């Protein structure tokens, strides 16, 4: 009986192709929107998690946010925090804008002055040559490690290793080229150059290290290290509880990367859920469209219902027939919506350079919801059809 009802429902769809398509349009738009928006939200989350994961969950960032010129961090000040229990490495960062020149080609870019441990702390990888060494920092060697975009812009297809570029007019020997990393929340290293901290201090005429990175032995050490850092930083900057109670902003900031990642995951999940819910509204609108068309169909097929009841069809048979028709409409619309949503997520992800984020639960959930909509909004017209009296239905024009 159900199989026969499905065949009749499919025949009814093919009889009025345009009306059937317009009826399904709301379901198609709803399902495809849910899949597309939820998948893209998850894709962005996966992208950020991947980028942050490259740095590890055991990285802590310390920033000097004081506006007082006397509140400074020297390299020696930074290294004192290396003796905190659980600290694996300390990487200072002194940055500034410079002009790099090679063979009549020049490029304005960001210079990072740091030490040998910066590469691992920031998840950088070498494509050729080497990174900074302790001796480079100790003696202020005029050597430079360049990003892949810098190598391409200044040297083209030539090998830059061993060549000299001028940084603000001073010759620096290229000893390494980084692998391409692309844009991330932490910025891109592709358009940057890296020199020993002591060399950067001469170039930029600045000895104040405003940022440094602390890498802990394990992720479990992070909270303890952060507490110790904040305690010692408050002493360094002479910032006490009274200052905090008076509303004075701390002249330093300690950022736990894992907390940032957790906060982003929470925000991302909330936004993705909200987007999915908004897209789901179009499914409800599509369900209303199904109900309206099915009510019209009941009015148009009153005589058919009367004949079927006169021949022995029971109330549940008529109810099942119209309910299955609404479900078939929502199922076909759901399948088309899945195809459009998956294709759209794959295309957008490819163009934006992010993971598509398509998951089976998202597809199955959207499809089941479309079926649920078909059942809910198909009940009213199906019930109306099943309650028609045979004599009244046969009298209908």
MIKOLLUM-723851 format. One line per 2 residues: number of its first residue (from 1); for each residue x negated, y, z negated of C-alpha. Coordinates in nm, 4 decimals. Last residue first. Layout:
NUM = X Y Z  ...
END
This chain:
397 = 1.7598 1.9881 0.9488  1.8013 1.8251 0.6081
395 = 2.0992 1.5889 0.5687  1.8631 1.2908 0.5484
393 = 1.6751 1.4506 0.2558  1.9915 1.5201 0.0627
391 = 2.1127 1.1606 0.1042  1.7719 1.0190 0.0102
389 = 1.7435 1.2281 -0.3093  1.4108 1.4153 -0.3282
387 = 1.2203 1.3436 -0.6517  0.9188 1.1839 -0.4796
385 = 0.8591 1.4895 -0.2615  0.8558 1.7286 -0.5572
383 = 0.6173 1.4999 -0.7451  0.3803 1.4929 -0.4499
381 = 0.4003 1.8731 -0.4174  0.3175 1.9186 -0.7902
379 = 0.0589 1.6387 -0.8199  -0.1615 1.7533 -0.5316
377 = -0.3158 2.0426 -0.7240  -0.4494 1.8192 -1.0009
375 = -0.5448 1.5251 -0.7758  -0.7222 1.7335 -0.5108
373 = -0.9011 1.9397 -0.7778  -1.0250 1.6171 -0.9386
371 = -1.1572 1.5045 -0.6002  -1.3440 1.8367 -0.5635
369 = -1.4809 1.7934 -0.9166  -1.6016 1.4452 -0.8277
367 = -1.7901 1.5847 -0.5256  -1.9487 1.8705 -0.7201
365 = -2.0604 1.6331 -0.9979  -2.1970 1.3778 -0.7522
363 = -2.4017 1.6420 -0.5714  -2.5320 1.8015 -0.8908
361 = -2.5987 1.4635 -1.0547  -2.7945 1.3504 -0.7443
359 = -3.0358 1.6420 -0.7616  -3.1308 1.9165 -0.5169
357 = -3.3891 2.1560 -0.6635  -3.4975 2.2748 -0.3174
355 = -3.8511 2.3372 -0.4454  -3.9750 2.6909 -0.3680
353 = -4.1441 2.8400 -0.0605  -3.8649 3.0875 0.0103
351 = -3.8101 2.9616 0.3665  -3.8350 2.5940 0.2690
349 = -3.6106 2.6387 -0.0344  -3.3564 2.8259 0.1765
347 = -3.3476 2.5494 0.4376  -3.3289 2.2638 0.1855
345 = -3.0605 2.4400 -0.0207  -2.8573 2.5214 0.2922
343 = -2.8764 2.1645 0.4235  -2.7710 2.0254 0.0840
341 = -2.4800 2.2708 0.0588  -2.3591 2.2160 0.4170
339 = -2.3649 1.8351 0.3903  -2.2078 1.8434 0.0447
337 = -1.9341 2.0803 0.1670  -1.8504 1.8428 0.4543
335 = -1.8218 1.5566 0.2048  -1.6112 1.7668 -0.0324
333 = -1.3742 1.8790 0.2460  -1.3233 1.5141 0.3408
331 = -1.2619 1.4255 -0.0246  -1.0326 1.7254 -0.0872
329 = -0.8143 1.6496 0.2162  -0.8096 1.2790 0.1323
327 = -0.7026 1.3630 -0.2248  -0.4146 1.5793 -0.0984
325 = -0.2974 1.2981 0.1311  -0.3365 1.0425 -0.1499
323 = -0.1030 1.2458 -0.3696  0.1494 1.2702 -0.0883
321 = 0.1657 0.8936 -0.0359  0.1382 0.7990 -0.4046
319 = 0.4385 1.0120 -0.4986  0.6392 0.8691 -0.2070
317 = 0.5558 0.5143 -0.3166  0.6148 0.5994 -0.6860
315 = 0.9710 0.7125 -0.6070  1.0500 0.3911 -0.4266
313 = 1.0600 0.3234 -0.0559  1.3589 0.1041 0.0324
311 = 1.4554 0.1942 0.3885  1.6689 0.4858 0.2682
309 = 1.3690 0.6157 0.0765  1.1542 0.6095 0.3913
307 = 1.4298 0.7794 0.5933  1.4733 1.0524 0.3319
305 = 1.0985 1.1174 0.3128  1.0788 1.1491 0.6912
303 = 1.3796 1.3861 0.6812  1.2003 1.6086 0.4274
301 = 0.8784 1.6187 0.6286  0.8601 1.9944 0.6922
299 = 0.9492 2.0848 0.3324  0.6958 1.8348 0.1928
297 = 0.4302 1.9734 0.4325  0.4955 2.3265 0.3084
295 = 0.4391 2.2041 -0.0475  0.1234 2.0267 0.0739
293 = -0.0025 2.3501 0.2283  0.0502 2.5434 -0.0937
291 = -0.1054 2.2737 -0.3128  -0.4129 2.2442 -0.0888
289 = -0.4622 2.6219 -0.0930  -0.4382 2.6215 -0.4724
287 = -0.7093 2.3551 -0.4734  -0.9291 2.5738 -0.2529
285 = -0.8894 2.8558 -0.5038  -0.9970 2.6117 -0.7762
283 = -1.2974 2.5163 -0.5656  -1.3742 2.8864 -0.5139
281 = -1.3861 2.9195 -0.8927  -1.6533 2.6488 -0.8992
279 = -1.8971 2.8934 -0.7383  -1.8606 3.1161 -1.0442
277 = -1.9117 2.8152 -1.2726  -2.2227 2.7089 -1.0817
275 = -2.3622 3.0608 -1.1045  -2.2941 3.0690 -1.4792
273 = -2.4575 2.7287 -1.5291  -2.7626 2.8399 -1.3318
271 = -2.7803 3.1645 -1.5323  -2.7619 2.9805 -1.8650
269 = -3.0179 2.7201 -1.7588  -3.2547 2.9928 -1.6363
267 = -3.2243 3.1919 -1.9593  -3.2933 2.8849 -2.1740
265 = -3.5777 2.7654 -1.9516  -3.7293 3.1153 -1.9549
263 = -3.7200 3.1253 -2.3348  -3.8843 2.7828 -2.3547
261 = -4.1564 2.8878 -2.1095  -4.2239 3.2106 -2.2971
259 = -4.2391 3.0188 -2.6250  -4.4844 2.7729 -2.4683
257 = -4.7027 3.0621 -2.3548  -4.7444 3.1994 -2.7053
255 = -4.8060 3.5707 -2.6700  -4.9963 3.7659 -2.9346
253 = -4.9508 4.1429 -2.9080  -5.1610 4.4163 -3.0595
251 = -5.1163 4.7714 -3.1840  -4.8081 4.6635 -3.3858
249 = -4.5175 4.9024 -3.3466  -4.4393 5.1213 -3.6469
247 = -4.0911 5.0555 -3.7814  -4.1637 5.1606 -4.1390
245 = -4.1493 4.7956 -4.2479  -4.4201 4.7022 -3.9949
243 = -4.6510 4.9780 -4.1197  -4.5888 4.8665 -4.4791
241 = -4.6601 4.5074 -4.3801  -5.0098 4.5971 -4.2643
239 = -5.1975 4.7138 -3.9524  -5.5643 4.7921 -4.0104
237 = -5.6425 4.7056 -3.6480  -5.8985 4.4368 -3.7315
235 = -5.7046 4.3308 -4.0438  -5.3798 4.2895 -3.8476
233 = -5.5786 4.1012 -3.5843  -5.7018 3.8543 -3.8453
231 = -5.3508 3.7662 -3.9622  -5.2094 3.7582 -3.6105
229 = -5.4884 3.5268 -3.4975  -5.4392 3.2925 -3.7938
227 = -5.0663 3.2650 -3.7254  -5.1282 3.2084 -3.3530
225 = -5.3873 2.9371 -3.4279  -5.1427 2.7506 -3.6523
223 = -4.8635 2.7741 -3.3956  -5.0893 2.6629 -3.1088
221 = -5.2574 2.3636 -3.2720  -4.9841 2.1183 -3.1669
219 = -5.0437 2.2081 -2.8022  -5.3961 2.0686 -2.8363
217 = -5.7531 2.1990 -2.8522  -5.6406 2.5600 -2.8255
215 = -5.7136 2.7996 -2.5391  -5.7304 3.1655 -2.6367
213 = -5.7014 3.4215 -2.3597  -5.8262 3.7781 -2.3789
211 = -5.6813 4.1158 -2.2924  -5.7795 4.4789 -2.3621
209 = -6.1556 4.4263 -2.3509  -6.2969 4.7770 -2.4052
207 = -6.6485 4.8072 -2.2605  -6.5589 5.0408 -1.9747
205 = -6.7772 5.1956 -1.7067  -6.5830 4.9984 -1.4431
203 = -6.8929 4.8707 -1.2637  -7.1079 4.8476 -1.5750
201 = -6.8388 4.6693 -1.7782  -6.7698 4.4434 -1.4816
199 = -7.1335 4.3304 -1.4810  -7.1161 4.2429 -1.8528
197 = -6.7919 4.0516 -1.7944  -6.9456 3.8390 -1.5188
195 = -6.7683 3.8914 -1.1837  -6.4394 3.7671 -1.0406
193 = -6.2713 3.8874 -0.7229  -5.8975 3.9073 -0.6619
191 = -5.6648 3.8698 -0.3643  -5.5971 3.4958 -0.4033
189 = -5.5848 3.5158 -0.7847  -5.2117 3.5827 -0.7809
187 = -5.0078 3.7129 -1.0735  -4.9086 3.5406 -1.4000
185 = -4.5524 3.4825 -1.2841  -4.6942 3.3189 -0.9719
183 = -4.8003 3.4072 -0.6202  -5.0209 3.1719 -0.4229
181 = -5.2957 2.9418 -0.5469  -5.5422 2.9206 -0.2583
179 = -5.8658 2.7575 -0.3661  -6.1357 2.9838 -0.5039
177 = -6.4570 3.0824 -0.3272  -6.7934 3.0785 -0.5019
175 = -7.1438 3.2268 -0.5185  -7.0949 3.5551 -0.3296
173 = -7.3896 3.7828 -0.4075  -7.3051 4.1346 -0.5227
171 = -7.4473 4.4562 -0.3755  -7.3261 4.7813 -0.5405
169 = -7.1267 5.0353 -0.3318  -6.8025 5.0010 -0.5263
167 = -6.8428 4.6272 -0.4762  -7.0729 4.5657 -0.1806
165 = -7.0682 4.2133 -0.0438  -7.3676 3.9833 -0.0160
163 = -7.3646 3.6417 0.1536  -7.4769 3.3226 -0.0191
161 = -7.1387 3.1521 0.0181  -6.9206 3.3518 0.2604
159 = -6.9011 3.0817 0.5300  -6.7697 3.2465 0.8466
157 = -6.4095 3.1988 0.9646  -6.3055 3.5544 0.8814
155 = -6.5633 3.6994 0.6421  -6.3965 4.0036 0.4857
153 = -6.0256 3.9294 0.5253  -6.0534 3.5491 0.4996
151 = -6.2842 3.5534 0.1971  -6.0643 3.8105 0.0229
149 = -5.7574 3.5971 0.0947  -5.9328 3.2899 -0.0483
147 = -6.0232 3.4624 -0.3785  -6.3818 3.5647 -0.4484
145 = -6.6467 3.4641 -0.7011  -6.9103 3.7347 -0.7492
143 = -7.2763 3.7603 -0.8512  -7.4668 4.0613 -0.9772
141 = -7.5948 3.8936 -1.2927  -7.5050 4.0649 -1.6187
139 = -7.7762 3.8845 -1.8156  -7.5605 3.7016 -2.0695
137 = -7.2554 3.6776 -1.8436  -7.4479 3.5163 -1.5576
135 = -7.6356 3.2929 -1.8034  -7.3038 3.1557 -1.9314
133 = -7.2109 3.0506 -1.5748  -6.9461 3.1951 -1.3404
131 = -6.7781 2.9710 -1.0834  -6.9418 2.7575 -0.8185
129 = -6.9592 2.7092 -0.4422  -6.6550 2.6121 -0.2363
127 = -6.2808 2.5593 -0.2800  -6.2890 2.6118 -0.6534
125 = -5.9846 2.5731 -0.8777  -5.8260 2.8207 -1.1187
123 = -5.6029 2.6967 -1.4025  -5.6202 3.0162 -1.6085
121 = -5.7989 2.8638 -1.9099  -6.0098 2.6391 -1.6875
119 = -6.1465 2.9242 -1.4776  -6.1777 3.1706 -1.7666
117 = -6.4315 2.9550 -1.9505  -6.7325 3.0884 -1.7560
115 = -6.6813 3.4497 -1.8637  -6.4745 3.7504 -1.7569
113 = -6.4639 4.0645 -1.5465  -6.1701 4.0643 -1.3090
111 = -6.1695 4.2943 -1.0054  -5.8471 4.3786 -0.8254
109 = -5.8576 4.4717 -0.4591  -5.9169 4.7422 -0.2025
107 = -6.0658 4.5859 0.1097  -6.3471 4.6843 0.3409
105 = -6.4857 4.5589 0.6703  -6.7893 4.7399 0.8133
103 = -7.0106 4.4319 0.7595  -6.8849 4.3550 0.4095
101 = -6.7124 4.5939 0.1688  -6.5238 4.5498 -0.1589
99 = -6.3395 4.8476 -0.3077  -6.2488 4.8336 -0.6759
97 = -5.9388 4.8346 -0.8990  -5.9825 4.7323 -1.2618
95 = -5.9784 4.4359 -1.4972  -6.1566 4.3248 -1.8140
93 = -6.0411 3.9781 -1.9168  -6.1924 3.7815 -2.2039
91 = -6.1786 3.3993 -2.2190  -6.2054 3.2244 -2.5558
89 = -6.2257 2.8442 -2.5733  -6.1202 2.5404 -2.7759
87 = -5.9624 2.7043 -3.0806  -5.8290 2.4518 -3.3340
85 = -5.9974 2.6021 -3.6406  -6.0751 2.9678 -3.5777
83 = -6.4483 3.0095 -3.5043  -6.3848 3.1336 -3.1505
81 = -6.2110 3.4413 -3.2924  -6.5481 3.6095 -3.3357
79 = -6.5977 3.5896 -2.9569  -6.3450 3.8687 -2.9039
77 = -6.5259 4.1136 -3.1286  -6.8542 4.0335 -2.9513
75 = -6.6912 4.1079 -2.6158  -6.5765 4.4438 -2.7500
73 = -6.2175 4.5012 -2.8519  -6.1197 4.8611 -2.9146
71 = -5.8894 5.0644 -3.1362  -6.0747 5.3981 -3.1295
69 = -5.8963 5.5112 -2.8135  -5.5604 5.4876 -3.0009
67 = -5.2922 5.3839 -2.7533  -5.2887 5.0333 -2.8986
65 = -5.1585 4.7478 -2.6831  -5.4623 4.5202 -2.7228
63 = -5.3399 4.1952 -2.5754  -5.3831 3.8349 -2.6917
61 = -5.2631 3.5497 -2.4700  -5.2299 3.1969 -2.6089
59 = -5.2748 2.8848 -2.3959  -5.1946 2.5366 -2.5291
57 = -4.8909 2.4683 -2.3082  -5.1075 2.4245 -2.0022
55 = -5.2091 2.6733 -1.7354  -5.0900 2.4504 -1.4527
53 = -4.7691 2.3986 -1.6518  -4.6871 2.7666 -1.6153
51 = -4.6917 2.7335 -1.2379  -4.4994 2.4056 -1.2435
49 = -4.2444 2.5387 -1.4911  -4.1979 2.8453 -1.2723
47 = -4.1364 2.6348 -0.9614  -3.9099 2.3897 -1.1441
45 = -3.6976 2.6782 -1.2745  -3.6747 2.8332 -0.9268
43 = -3.5667 2.4969 -0.7841  -3.3111 2.4473 -1.0624
41 = -3.1463 2.7777 -0.9765  -3.1665 2.6931 -0.6066
39 = -2.9949 2.3592 -0.6673  -2.7206 2.5149 -0.8818
37 = -2.6531 2.7843 -0.6223  -2.6520 2.5560 -0.3164
35 = -2.4628 2.2643 -0.4723  -2.1920 2.4868 -0.6211
33 = -2.1622 2.6944 -0.3046  -2.1351 2.3858 -0.0797
31 = -1.8611 2.2397 -0.2989  -1.6617 2.5637 -0.3154
29 = -1.6953 2.6579 0.0512  -1.5865 2.3110 0.1655
27 = -1.3017 2.2979 -0.0880  -1.1725 2.6387 0.0251
25 = -1.2036 2.5363 0.3897  -1.0115 2.2100 0.3445
23 = -0.6717 2.3705 0.3972  -0.8052 2.5710 0.6921
21 = -0.9371 2.2492 0.8446  -0.6094 2.0644 0.7896
19 = -0.4137 2.3499 0.9440  -0.6405 2.3470 1.2470
17 = -0.6298 1.9682 1.2888  -0.2566 1.9189 1.2502
15 = -0.2034 1.5634 1.3827  -0.5514 1.4551 1.2762
13 = -0.4750 1.5296 0.9112  -0.1413 1.3427 0.9281
11 = -0.3173 1.0417 1.0778  -0.5683 1.0469 0.7906
9 = -0.2813 1.0559 0.5382  -0.1033 0.7703 0.7158
7 = -0.4193 0.5609 0.7053  -0.4685 0.6463 0.3371
5 = -0.1083 0.5474 0.2604  -0.1603 0.2138 0.4345
3 = -0.4719 0.1518 0.2271  -0.2805 0.2408 -0.0906
1 = 0.0000 0.0000 0.0000
END
